[in-house]
Amino acid sequence: MNLRILLAIPDPQTQALFDDCLDAALRLVRHDLAVGRVDSRESLLGRVAAARDDVVFLDWDLAGGTRPDLVRALVCANPQVRTVVLLPSSWRQYSADYLGRGRVQQHPN
């Protein structure tokens, strides 16, 4: 199985953390994995619209002040892509909004 993942994470330290997690996961489960990276909203929207990825890991900081609108734009641009939004657990007001669109899993700050 080939899985195409896009990391939409502007912070190099967080990118490195996800790289380590992906490496560890691939040692447990053998899949072909293609990982792309973007660090701007414009690059993210273009890539999602081009349907080049199956799953997007969206860092909350990349979206800036239009966070819920960005998720809606991604779904409109490509309804097939699965988006995992990485947001702090202290921002519960956004969790309810995303819960209506799928699953919500929070991580500590």
Secondary structure, DSSP 4 states (H G I P E B T S, - for coil): -EEEEEEE---HHHHHHHHHHHHHHHHHS--EEEEEEE-SHHHHHHHHHTT--SEEEEEHHHHGGGHHHHHHHHHHH-TT-EEEEE-BTT-HHHHHHHHTTS----B--
